[in-house]
Each structure stands twice: as structure tokens, then as C-alpha cells.
Amino acid sequence: MTRPFRVAIVGAGPAGIYAADLLTKAERDFELSI
């Protein structure tokens, strides 16, 4: 059993929101924190 990637996006400006949007559409298993 593999653990999901843990991703933290620091900052909620346009670049952070865009990165979060792209990551949520990725097909990998991960935990996302903004």
C-alpha cells in the first residue's frame, strides 16, 4: 500500500489557485493543503 503525496501550496494568489486547480485534475493520489 502506497501513501499519497502530500502537497502544500503556500499562498492563495492567482498562481497558488491555478496550481491547486491543475493538481486536483491530475490523476495521482495526493493530499492537497492550501
Secondary structure, 3 states (H helix, E strand, C coil): CCCCEEEECCCCCHHHHHHHHHHHHCCCCEEEEC
